Amino acid sequence: MKFQGSANYVATQDLMLAVNAAITLQRPLLVKGEPGTGKTMLAEEVAAALNMPLLQWHIKSTTKAQQGLYEYDAVSRLRDSQLSGLDGGERVKNIHNYIVKGVLWQAFTAEQPVALLIDEIDKADIEFPNDLLRELDRMEFYVYETRELVKARHRPLVFITSNNEKELPDAFLRRCFFHYIKFPEADTLRQIVDVHFPGLKKELLSAAMKTFYDVRNLPGLKKKPSTSELLDWLKLLVAEDIPLAALQTQDDKVAVPPLVGALLKNEQDVTLFEKLVFMQSRNR
């Protein structure tokens, strides 16, 4: 079982090596990189390419590790016990009716091997990764309410993404294979664009790429536009039928591009870019 890329995802050689190394080592693949560089999509495409179902666990700041295993709904059981006279209390007697299986439980008990995405793990509390160490290591956990041990039928292929908002514990990092998705080089970026916009005119793409890099390479940006922002911007350029001339300047100077809100996502960066354009116009 090896990942060799897919028609919908341009994977660099080092990224494919990282995926296959994680498969060989049977360790989670921890993927870091700028937001918008395709970390989540990687898990989706690998699962599709290897014909594996994909379970996704999108982490929030309030997410607890226990939720990935199971949750015991004691409130519903109490409510049902108060109404038990209606059905003789048969439902209340079976505690399994109040155990909500989490994503890890579903992955462990799946009839076939699955891929599991733990998305944006750095959003959670700092103890969250450590709380999953034993389960991800041993591929089992104990359900105290039902006194049963849940063991993985098949070891899932685990993808863990992080935007580097928090440092992850060393003990957790030791159990992962790590890969950092760098921002793609220009040739790779063109391949990515070609996957999404195969009929895009070369002149428009060249002008759009120049403008994109003018924006991205501006010193002092709070948030640099990423691959996903470029794709959104190109989609708008095509949908709005923006002419090539709107992206070009006669003297090759930087100009504020149309629909710049697809590339720059806060007022400080827009102001910074407008100042650069203004200074260049004064120096002509």
N, C-alpha and C positions, 0 to 999 in steps of 0.2 A: 504494500500500500504506500504509494508515493504521490505527492502533489507536484504536478508539472505545469501549473498555471491553468488558466481558463480563457475562453473567448471573451468573457465579460470583465476580466481583471488582469491588468498588466502587472505581473509580478517579476521583480528583478531576480537575478540568479541568487543573490545572497538571501533574499526573502524566502525563496523556495527551499534553499538549503536549511534555513532556520525551521521551517515548518516540518520538513522531513527529519531533522535532528530531534525535534520534540516528539515526533511519532516513534522514532527508534528508541529514544530514552524513556518513553512513556512518562513524560513530565509535562506539566502545563507550559504553554508557550506564552510568555509575558511580552506583550507588544506595546512599545511606547512610541511616541511621535507627536508632531503638532496635530491639533484638532483638524480634521478634514483631510488627512492623508490616507484614509482607507483602512483604518485598523478594524473597524467593525465589519466592513465589507469583506475583509480578508477571511474572517471566520465563515461568513455566508458562502463565499465562493469555494473555499476548501471543502466545506461540507457538501456542497452541490457536486463538486468535481469527484469526490470520493464516494458519492452516493450514500451519504450519512444524514439522518435527520438532525436538525439543529435546534437545540434548546437554548433560549436566551434569558439571561438574568441581568437586567439593567439596574445598576446600583445607584441609589440616591443617598443623600446625606443622612437620612434616617434609617437606612437599611441595616439590619442586623444579620449576622452570619446564621443564626438559628432559623431565619426565614427561608434560607436556602435548603435546609434540612426538612423541617416540618414546623407547624404551629398547632398548638392545642387550643381549640376554641372553647374555653371554659365558660364564657358568657352565654354562648348558645346552649350549652348543655344545662346550665342553671335555668335558663328560660324554659327549655323544654321540660325540665323536671317539674317546674311549677305548673305546666300544662299537661302533665303526664296522665292525668285522669282521662284525657280524651282518647288515648290509644293504649292505655295500660302501661305506658312507660317502656315499651320494648326498645324504642330507639335510644333512650337515655342509658339503658343497661349496656349497650355496646359502645365502648369508648372510641372504637375505630370510626364511628360516624362523626367524630369531632376532631379528628386528626386531619389537618390540611397538608398534603404532601408538597414539599418545596421542589425547586428545580433540580437540586442534587439528588433527591430521592427518586425523582422521575428518571434522571439520567442513569442512576445506579441500577434501577429495576427494569430498564428498557430491554425488550427482547433481542434487539440488535445493537451493535455499537453505535453510539451517537456522538455528535460534536456538541460541546457545551461552551457557550460564550458567557464569561463574567465581564460585563462591559463597564468600563470606567471605575475600576476598583478604588481608585484614589479619592473618589467622592465620599466614601464612607469614613467612619471613625477609624482612628489609627490602629485600634485593636482588631478591626474586622479581618485583615489578612491572617493574623495569628490565630484567630478563632476557627479558621478553616484548615489549619495545617494538618491536624490529625486526619480529618476526613479525606483531604486530597492525597495524603500520603498513603494511608491504609485502605482507602476506598471502602470505608465502612463507618457506620455510626449507630449509636444505641438510642432506642426510643423508650424513655423511662416510663411513660404513661402506659404503654402496651407491653413493656418488658420484652421487646424483640430487637434483634440485631439485624440491621439492614446492610447487606453486603452487595457490592457491585457485581452484577452478572458479567459485565464486560467493562473494561476500563475506558471511560469516555476520553475523547480527544478534547482537551481543555484549552481554550483561548482566554487570556486575561488581558484586557486593555487598560492603559493608564495614560492620562494627559499630563503626568508629572506635577499634579497640584500638591501632592504630598509625597514625602519619602516613604518607601515601603520597608518593612522590617527585614533585617538581614536574614533571619531564620526563614522567612517566606521566600526571599530572593534565591536562597540556596536550593530550593526545591523546584525552581523554574528554569527553563531555557529562555534566555533573553534575546530580544531583537529590537533594535531601534529603526523605525522606518524614516529614513532621511527624506527631505523634500526632493522630489524627483528632478533629475537633470533635464535640460531642455528637450533632448531627443526622446527620453522616456515620457515626458509630459505630452509631447506631440502624439506619441502612441496611445496614451490614455485618452486624449481628446478624440483621436480617430476612432476609438472604440465607441464613444458616445455620439460623435457627429461625423459619421463616415463620409458624408457628402459635402463637408464644409470646404469652401473655396480656399486654396492655398494663400491667396493674397490677403483674404480676411483673417485667416489664422495667423499669418506672420505679423500683421498689424496688431491683432489682439494680443499675441504673445509679447510683443515689444511693450505695449502699454501695460500689460500685466506685470512684467518684470520691472518696469519703471516704478510702478506703485509698490511692488513687493520689496524692492531694494532701497526704498527711501529710508535713510537713517532715522531712528527715533520712533518708528511706528510702534504703537501699543500692541496691535494685533496684525500681523502680516497676513495677507490673503493666502489661502491654501488652495489645494487642488479642487476641493469641492466648490469654493467660491468662483474659481475660474470657470468650472463647468456650468454653474448657475448663470454667470455673466454671459457666457457664450450662448446659452439657451435663450436669454433675453435679447441678445443682439440679433439672433436669427428670428425670434418671434416678432420683434418690433421692426425687423427689416432695416436695421441701422446701416446706412451706406458706409462703404470703405473710407470715404473722405472724412467722415466724422472721427475716425481713429488715427488719421494721419495729420502731421503738421509739415508745412513746407520746409522749415529749417531743421527738422528732426529734433525739435525741442519737446520737453514734456508738457502735456496738456491734460486738463481734467477730462477724463473719458466720459462718454455718455453712460448713464445708469451706474455711476460709481458706487452707489449704495449696495450693489451686489458684491463689491470688493472690499470696501472699507466699512467697518461696523461700529465705529464710535466717532463722536464729534471731534475729539482731539486729533485723530488721524486724518479726518477730512480737512480740518483747518491746517494741519501741518503740510498736507499735500498742496492745498490751495496757495499757501505761502510760497512754496517752492516754485509753483507755476508763475506767481506774481513776480518773484525775484528774477526769474529767467526772462520774463517779458520786459522788465526794466533794463536788463543788461543787453538787450538786442541792439 
